[in-house]
Amino acid sequence: MCGIVGYIGHRCVLPILLDGLRRLEYRGYDSAGVAYILEGSVHRVRSEGKLGKLDLLLDGIRDVPSPVGLGHTRWATHGEPTEANAHPHTDCTGNLVVVHNGIIENYYTLRQQLQNEGHIFKSETDTEVLAHLIEKHLNGNLVQAVRDALMEVKGAYAIGVLWQGDPDILVAARKQSPMVLGLADNECFLASDIPALLPYTRDVIFLDDGEMAILSRNGAEVRHIDNGKPVVKVSQTISWNATMAEKAGYKHFMLKEIYEQPQAVLNTYRGRVMPELGEVSLPEIELSPDLIKGLRRIVLLACGTSWHAGLVAKYWIEKWARLPVEVDLASEFRYRHLILDETVLTVPISQSGETADTLAGLRMAKELGSPVIAICNVVGSTITRESGGTVYTHAGPEIGVASTKAFTSQLSALYVLALYLSQVRNSLTRGAIMGKISALMSVPGLLEEGLVPWHQQTMELADTFYSYSDFLYLGRDIHFPIALEGALKLKEISYIHAEGYAAGEMKHGPIALIDRKMPVVALAPHDHVYEKVLSNVEEVKSRRGIIIALGEKGDEGISRIAQYVVSVPRPEDPDINPFLYTIPLQLLAYEIAVARGCDVDQPRNLAKSVTVE
């Protein structure tokens, strides 16, 4: 969740740290700080609140000739978001500083031990324990002291360490929290995510769990934490560029990313489907045909928006591949008595590839013998490295905290995976697969066609509904997960209470909420449950609820009942409707949030990558 940036080289460090932290703002934070070495002393500047406040505190000193430093944006886990709790944290001397993402689970025990030994703590954080613990072990060798300290620590961490006694190195380490190193001529970078590095280098090294790195102007040396032995790492070249992480003229990153979805969906399936042959190619998942034919069940494992993508995919996989599918919230999956073996395929879904609960569930599944393949956007992330294979979504960086293009890219990847399973298991004919591929390939064009009119219609709706306090979203069959996702988007960015419901369940409780003050968003495509949805919408109307329907253009049935209708094109195959009905709901949430004056890209209390449980 938090952001880390570090630099050692030949430039002035503060502009680099501030620029990197700004590029990590999407991760969510409530305080920020930097530390650097100048004329033999460590200097710290910290503040609660956004980076603008820290920037003001640095006014007049941004160009100090310090070539080494660390920066951090904090999302509070231990202690309130105050200056005292902001990173970087120091030891008793003030000569050693630490920045940290994650949670130290045994911090309280360590803190008591260190206090008994005379260490003075100045914050409520778990991170400060690391600074004092390294100080305790420090005897002229920073690298060894970091190793010794981390051997006593339980929990998750990505850390950066700076010491006045050895100003020519930075030390980094990771366990269950992301950390990436950037390499360039006579300088080295570290960060918790790639966007912070893009203006300076595209050559990166991803640290794995249990690894540490010593960064200097000459490059990065990686070692195992437990035994100190060297690790041979091969750098990767990132294809993203800095402009991909900018707003490109849009008011918000979220709006830009909504409009990028036609391309994102295309990028995900491109090269994986062969329409002229009616075939799907997914060699990257590295599953043998015999294993796929022997599967008895599939488990889709995810959190939040990714979970909703899994719920949609359940309909596709069960319908086409004829395999039973469970869709599990990763945070619940971890604590079940799991029944998994080599006949159950586990598919973790994560935009960042660092989601803590999903990663933990993946590891449990592997321990029980389940084959694991991932759906992920971030190349080299932990989930991709620990899975047997990965279907990358190729959505590019998603900066807005509320997921948009990551969701539809996940749908695209899961659609392709469902077809591939069907192809190997011979549960769909070649002609049927050819038709499903054709339908998928029509999605980008349909989205391009719909974006502008949907945006106009949702802007008009937002003018009417931005002041309402509650919304109900209804969908049936494959559109029930889309109703869940639409409600999630509205509450995430507008702070309006919203609930997604299976339309047939409305009469089992939620109908009690319907009155003339309750907007009800109904998804009503002309599919096999269309008449059922109309009946549910009639029930809303009879109780004077306000109906906002998403239905097919020219559909007189839904137009007769609903007060407001957003028109969606009728596709050649209703199985692609989840793509088409998602974008208007994203735009509705976006425009309502804008009308309410909300911070769309960085909603309160939320973070992009949830790397703690």
Residue, then its C-alpha position, 0 to 999 in steps of 0.5 A: m500500500c505504502g510507497i518507497v523510493g530510494y536513490i544513490g548516484h550523482r544527482c541531487v536526490l530530493p527531486i528524484l524522491l519527490d517525483g517517485l513518490r508522486r508516481l506512487e500516490y495511486r497506492g494510497y497514503d496519509s503521510a509522507g517523508v524523506a531522508y538524505i545525507l548531507e555533509g556527514s549528517v542524516h536529515r529528515v523531513r516528514s509531514e502528515g497529509k498529502l505530498g503537497k504539504l511535504d513539498l512545501l516543507l522542502d521549499g528552498i532545500r530541494d536542490v541540496p547536493s545530496p546524492v543519496g536518500l529515501g522517500h516514503t508515503r505511509w498508509a497507517t496500520h500502527g498509529e495514527p497518520t501524524e508527523a511522528n508516525a510518518h516514515p522514515h524512522t530513525d534509531c536512537t542516534g538519528n544516524l540510521v533511517v528505515v522506510h518500510n511497507g508491510i506489517i511486523e507481526n512481533y513488533y510489540t514483543l521486540r519493542q518491549q525487549l528493546q525498551n528494556e535495553g534502553h532504546i527510546f521510541k518516538s512513534e507508535t509504529d511497528t516500523e520503528v522497531l526495525a530501526h532500533l533492531i538494526e542499531k542493536h546489531l550494528n557494529g560497523n557493518l550495515v549489511q550484516a546488521v540488517r540481516d541479523a535484525l531481519m532474522e528476528v522479525k516475523g511478518a511482511y516487509a519491504i525496507g530501505v535502510l540508510w546509514q550515515g556511517d556508510p553513505d555509499i550504499l543503500v540496503a533493501a530487503r523484502k518478504q511478502s511485500p514488493m520491491v523493485l530495483g532500477l539500474a542505470d549508469n553510475e546510479c541505482f534506484l529502489a521502489s515499491d512499484i515500477p512507475a516511480l522508476l520509469p523516468y530514469t530507467r527501464d532496466v529493473i530487478f525484482l527482489d524475491d522473498g527472502e532477498m536483500a540488495i546492496l545498492s551503490r553507484n556501481g549497481a546492485e548486489v543481491r544476497h539471500i537474507d538467511n545465509g548472506k550468499p550471493v543471488v544471480k539476478v537477471s534484469q528485465t526491461i520494462s516496456w512501459n514508458a513514463t507517459m503511460a503513467e500520465k493523465a494524457g489530457y484527461k481530468h483524472f487517471m480513472l477517466k483515462e483508464i476507462y477510455e483505455q479499455p477497448q485497447a486493454v481488452l484487445n491487448t489481452y486477447r491479441g496473439r492468443v486467439m486464432p479466429e480463422l482456425g477456431e483455436v486458442s493458444l495459451p502455452e504460458i500456463e504450462l499445463s499439460p492436456d492430460l492434466i486439464k482433461g483430468l481436472r474435476r474442479i476449478v477454484l478462482l481466488a481473488c479479492g475485491t474487483s478481481w473477485h467479481a471478475g472471477l464470479v463472471a468467469k464462473y458462468w463461462i467456465e461452467k457453461w463451456a468447459r463443463l467444470p464446476v467452479e468455486v469463486d473464493l474470497a482469498s481472505e476467507f479461503r485462507y482459513r477454510h479446511l480446504i479440499l484440494d489436490e492435483t485434480v483441482l486447478t487454482v487460479p489466483i486473480s490479482q491486478s498487482g500480483e502482490t495482494a497479500d491474501t491472494l498470495a497466501g491462498l496461492r501458497m496454501a493451494k500449492e502445498l496441497g498439491s493443486p496446480v496454480i496458474a495466475i491472472c495478473n497485470v504486473v510482470g515479475s510480481t510475486i504471484t506470477r513468480e510463485s504460480g506455475g504459469t501466468v496469463y498476463t492481462h497486458a493492461g499497462p499501469e493502472i494509476g486510479v485506485a478504483s480498478t477499471k481497465a484491470f477488471t475488463s482485462q481480467l475478464s478478457a483473460l478469463y474468457v480466453l482461459a475458459l475457451y482454452l479449457s473447453q478446447v482441450r477438454n473437447s467440450l465445445t466444437r471448433g465452430a462454437i469456439m470460433g463463434k466465441i472468439s468472434a464475439l470477443m473480438s467484437v468487444p473493443g469496437l463495441l466499447e469504442e462505439g459506446l464510450v462517448p454516448w455512455h459518458q454523456q448519458t451518465m453525466e446527465l444522470a450524475d446531475t440528478f443523482y449525485s446527492y442521493s445517499d443510497f443505491l441498489y444495483l440489480g442483475r441476474d445470472i452473469h450480470f449479478p457480478i456486474a451489479l456487484e462491481g457497479a455498486l463497489k465502484l460507486k461506494e469506492i469513489s463517491y462514498i455513497h452507500a450502494e449494494g449489489y444484489a441478485a435481482g431474484e433475491m430482492k424480494h428476500g429483504p432489500i425490497a423493504l428499502i424501496d421507496r421514492k428516495m431509492p435509485v435502483v440500477a437494473l441491468a436488463p440485457h435481452d437474454h434468457v433471464y430478460e423476462k425475469v429481470l423485467s418482473n423484478v423491475e416492475e416490483v421496484k416500480s410498484r413501490r415507487g423506486i427510481i429505476i435507472a436501467l441499462g438495456e438494449k437500444g430500442d428495447e420498449g420493454i425496459s423503456r416502458i418501466a424505467q424512468y431512465v435508460v442507458s442504451v447498450p448495443r445488442p451483441e452477436d453473443p450475450d456472453i460478452n455482455p459483461f464487458l458492455y454493461t461494466i463501462p456505463l456503471q464505471l462512468l456513472a460512478y465516476e461522474i457522480a463522484v466528480a459531481r460530489g467533489c470527491d478525490v476520484d483517483q485516491p479515494r479515502n482509506l483505500a489503497k491500490s495494492v493491498t499488501v497486508e491482510 
